[in-house]
Amino acid sequence: MEIKELVTRIVKELVEYPDEVAVSEVKSETTSVFELKVNTGDIGKVIGKQGRTAKAIRNILGSVSAKLNKRFILEILE
């Protein structure tokens, strides 16, 4: 499973409008930035209280980063 698919699957389970989840990937040699767009009403669900949900997703990406020796960044776009 690709990392982009993993992020998409996690976020789709969290939101009310899963059809509006869009993840785009911007790659460089050592870093991949995942830009996440969701319905305006779902932004709070993705971020979570005090940013805990977003932090949890970023922790998962950090674990994968360590294993693959590549850096993954999650940006939540409004």
MODELLER restraints for C-alpha pairs under 7 A, 6 or more apart:
rsr = mdl.restraints
at = mdl.atoms
rsr.add(forms.Gaussian(group=physical.xy_distance, feature=features.Distance(at['CA:4:A'], at['CA:23:A']), mean=6.92, stdev=0.5))
rsr.add(forms.Gaussian(group=physical.xy_distance, feature=features.Distance(at['CA:8:A'], at['CA:23:A']), mean=6.40, stdev=0.5))
rsr.add(forms.Gaussian(group=physical.xy_distance, feature=features.Distance(at['CA:11:A'], at['CA:46:A']), mean=6.85, stdev=0.5))
rsr.add(forms.Gaussian(group=physical.xy_distance, feature=features.Distance(at['CA:12:A'], at['CA:18:A']), mean=4.69, stdev=0.5))
rsr.add(forms.Gaussian(group=physical.xy_distance, feature=features.Distance(at['CA:12:A'], at['CA:21:A']), mean=6.57, stdev=0.5))
rsr.add(forms.Gaussian(group=physical.xy_distance, feature=features.Distance(at['CA:14:A'], at['CA:45:A']), mean=6.63, stdev=0.5))
rsr.add(forms.Gaussian(group=physical.xy_distance, feature=features.Distance(at['CA:14:A'], at['CA:46:A']), mean=6.75, stdev=0.5))
rsr.add(forms.Gaussian(group=physical.xy_distance, feature=features.Distance(at['CA:15:A'], at['CA:42:A']), mean=5.62, stdev=0.5))
rsr.add(forms.Gaussian(group=physical.xy_distance, feature=features.Distance(at['CA:15:A'], at['CA:45:A']), mean=6.33, stdev=0.5))
rsr.add(forms.Gaussian(group=physical.xy_distance, feature=features.Distance(at['CA:16:A'], at['CA:42:A']), mean=6.55, stdev=0.5))
rsr.add(forms.Gaussian(group=physical.xy_distance, feature=features.Distance(at['CA:17:A'], at['CA:39:A']), mean=6.71, stdev=0.5))
rsr.add(forms.Gaussian(group=physical.xy_distance, feature=features.Distance(at['CA:20:A'], at['CA:38:A']), mean=5.68, stdev=0.5))
rsr.add(forms.Gaussian(group=physical.xy_distance, feature=features.Distance(at['CA:20:A'], at['CA:39:A']), mean=5.96, stdev=0.5))
rsr.add(forms.Gaussian(group=physical.xy_distance, feature=features.Distance(at['CA:21:A'], at['CA:37:A']), mean=5.86, stdev=0.5))
rsr.add(forms.Gaussian(group=physical.xy_distance, feature=features.Distance(at['CA:21:A'], at['CA:38:A']), mean=4.72, stdev=0.5))
rsr.add(forms.Gaussian(group=physical.xy_distance, feature=features.Distance(at['CA:22:A'], at['CA:36:A']), mean=5.88, stdev=0.5))
rsr.add(forms.Gaussian(group=physical.xy_distance, feature=features.Distance(at['CA:22:A'], at['CA:37:A']), mean=5.13, stdev=0.5))
rsr.add(forms.Gaussian(group=physical.xy_distance, feature=features.Distance(at['CA:22:A'], at['CA:38:A']), mean=6.51, stdev=0.5))
rsr.add(forms.Gaussian(group=physical.xy_distance, feature=features.Distance(at['CA:23:A'], at['CA:34:A']), mean=6.32, stdev=0.5))
rsr.add(forms.Gaussian(group=physical.xy_distance, feature=features.Distance(at['CA:23:A'], at['CA:35:A']), mean=5.56, stdev=0.5))
rsr.add(forms.Gaussian(group=physical.xy_distance, feature=features.Distance(at['CA:23:A'], at['CA:36:A']), mean=4.68, stdev=0.5))
rsr.add(forms.Gaussian(group=physical.xy_distance, feature=features.Distance(at['CA:23:A'], at['CA:37:A']), mean=6.43, stdev=0.5))
rsr.add(forms.Gaussian(group=physical.xy_distance, feature=features.Distance(at['CA:24:A'], at['CA:34:A']), mean=5.67, stdev=0.5))
rsr.add(forms.Gaussian(group=physical.xy_distance, feature=features.Distance(at['CA:24:A'], at['CA:35:A']), mean=5.21, stdev=0.5))
rsr.add(forms.Gaussian(group=physical.xy_distance, feature=features.Distance(at['CA:24:A'], at['CA:36:A']), mean=6.74, stdev=0.5))
rsr.add(forms.Gaussian(group=physical.xy_distance, feature=features.Distance(at['CA:25:A'], at['CA:32:A']), mean=6.49, stdev=0.5))
rsr.add(forms.Gaussian(group=physical.xy_distance, feature=features.Distance(at['CA:25:A'], at['CA:33:A']), mean=5.64, stdev=0.5))
rsr.add(forms.Gaussian(group=physical.xy_distance, feature=features.Distance(at['CA:25:A'], at['CA:34:A']), mean=4.65, stdev=0.5))
rsr.add(forms.Gaussian(group=physical.xy_distance, feature=features.Distance(at['CA:25:A'], at['CA:35:A']), mean=6.33, stdev=0.5))
rsr.add(forms.Gaussian(group=physical.xy_distance, feature=features.Distance(at['CA:26:A'], at['CA:32:A']), mean=5.62, stdev=0.5))
rsr.add(forms.Gaussian(group=physical.xy_distance, feature=features.Distance(at['CA:26:A'], at['CA:33:A']), mean=5.10, stdev=0.5))
rsr.add(forms.Gaussian(group=physical.xy_distance, feature=features.Distance(at['CA:26:A'], at['CA:34:A']), mean=6.51, stdev=0.5))
rsr.add(forms.Gaussian(group=physical.xy_distance, feature=features.Distance(at['CA:27:A'], at['CA:33:A']), mean=6.47, stdev=0.5))
rsr.add(forms.Gaussian(group=physical.xy_distance, feature=features.Distance(at['CA:30:A'], at['CA:70:A']), mean=5.27, stdev=0.5))
rsr.add(forms.Gaussian(group=physical.xy_distance, feature=features.Distance(at['CA:30:A'], at['CA:71:A']), mean=6.13, stdev=0.5))
rsr.add(forms.Gaussian(group=physical.xy_distance, feature=features.Distance(at['CA:31:A'], at['CA:70:A']), mean=5.89, stdev=0.5))
rsr.add(forms.Gaussian(group=physical.xy_distance, feature=features.Distance(at['CA:31:A'], at['CA:71:A']), mean=4.56, stdev=0.5))
rsr.add(forms.Gaussian(group=physical.xy_distance, feature=features.Distance(at['CA:31:A'], at['CA:72:A']), mean=5.80, stdev=0.5))
rsr.add(forms.Gaussian(group=physical.xy_distance, feature=features.Distance(at['CA:32:A'], at['CA:71:A']), mean=6.26, stdev=0.5))
rsr.add(forms.Gaussian(group=physical.xy_distance, feature=features.Distance(at['CA:32:A'], at['CA:72:A']), mean=4.93, stdev=0.5))
rsr.add(forms.Gaussian(group=physical.xy_distance, feature=features.Distance(at['CA:32:A'], at['CA:73:A']), mean=6.32, stdev=0.5))
rsr.add(forms.Gaussian(group=physical.xy_distance, feature=features.Distance(at['CA:33:A'], at['CA:72:A']), mean=5.85, stdev=0.5))
rsr.add(forms.Gaussian(group=physical.xy_distance, feature=features.Distance(at['CA:33:A'], at['CA:73:A']), mean=4.68, stdev=0.5))
rsr.add(forms.Gaussian(group=physical.xy_distance, feature=features.Distance(at['CA:33:A'], at['CA:74:A']), mean=5.98, stdev=0.5))
rsr.add(forms.Gaussian(group=physical.xy_distance, feature=features.Distance(at['CA:34:A'], at['CA:73:A']), mean=6.01, stdev=0.5))
rsr.add(forms.Gaussian(group=physical.xy_distance, feature=features.Distance(at['CA:34:A'], at['CA:74:A']), mean=4.88, stdev=0.5))
rsr.add(forms.Gaussian(group=physical.xy_distance, feature=features.Distance(at['CA:34:A'], at['CA:75:A']), mean=6.05, stdev=0.5))
rsr.add(forms.Gaussian(group=physical.xy_distance, feature=features.Distance(at['CA:35:A'], at['CA:74:A']), mean=6.20, stdev=0.5))
rsr.add(forms.Gaussian(group=physical.xy_distance, feature=features.Distance(at['CA:35:A'], at['CA:75:A']), mean=4.88, stdev=0.5))
rsr.add(forms.Gaussian(group=physical.xy_distance, feature=features.Distance(at['CA:35:A'], at['CA:76:A']), mean=6.01, stdev=0.5))
rsr.add(forms.Gaussian(group=physical.xy_distance, feature=features.Distance(at['CA:35:A'], at['CA:77:A']), mean=6.55, stdev=0.5))
rsr.add(forms.Gaussian(group=physical.xy_distance, feature=features.Distance(at['CA:36:A'], at['CA:75:A']), mean=6.04, stdev=0.5))
rsr.add(forms.Gaussian(group=physical.xy_distance, feature=features.Distance(at['CA:36:A'], at['CA:76:A']), mean=4.82, stdev=0.5))
rsr.add(forms.Gaussian(group=physical.xy_distance, feature=features.Distance(at['CA:36:A'], at['CA:77:A']), mean=5.78, stdev=0.5))
rsr.add(forms.Gaussian(group=physical.xy_distance, feature=features.Distance(at['CA:37:A'], at['CA:76:A']), mean=6.35, stdev=0.5))
rsr.add(forms.Gaussian(group=physical.xy_distance, feature=features.Distance(at['CA:37:A'], at['CA:77:A']), mean=5.34, stdev=0.5))
rsr.add(forms.Gaussian(group=physical.xy_distance, feature=features.Distance(at['CA:37:A'], at['CA:78:A']), mean=6.62, stdev=0.5))
rsr.add(forms.Gaussian(group=physical.xy_distance, feature=features.Distance(at['CA:46:A'], at['CA:53:A']), mean=6.11, stdev=0.5))
rsr.add(forms.Gaussian(group=physical.xy_distance, feature=features.Distance(at['CA:46:A'], at['CA:54:A']), mean=6.08, stdev=0.5))
rsr.add(forms.Gaussian(group=physical.xy_distance, feature=features.Distance(at['CA:47:A'], at['CA:53:A']), mean=5.33, stdev=0.5))
rsr.add(forms.Gaussian(group=physical.xy_distance, feature=features.Distance(at['CA:47:A'], at['CA:54:A']), mean=4.72, stdev=0.5))
rsr.add(forms.Gaussian(group=physical.xy_distance, feature=features.Distance(at['CA:48:A'], at['CA:54:A']), mean=6.64, stdev=0.5))
rsr.add(forms.Gaussian(group=physical.xy_distance, feature=features.Distance(at['CA:58:A'], at['CA:74:A']), mean=6.49, stdev=0.5))
rsr.add(forms.Gaussian(group=physical.xy_distance, feature=features.Distance(at['CA:61:A'], at['CA:72:A']), mean=6.01, stdev=0.5))
rsr.add(forms.Gaussian(group=physical.xy_distance, feature=features.Distance(at['CA:62:A'], at['CA:72:A']), mean=6.85, stdev=0.5))
rsr.add(forms.Gaussian(group=physical.xy_distance, feature=features.Distance(at['CA:65:A'], at['CA:71:A']), mean=5.22, stdev=0.5))
rsr.add(forms.Gaussian(group=physical.xy_distance, feature=features.Distance(at['CA:65:A'], at['CA:72:A']), mean=6.11, stdev=0.5))
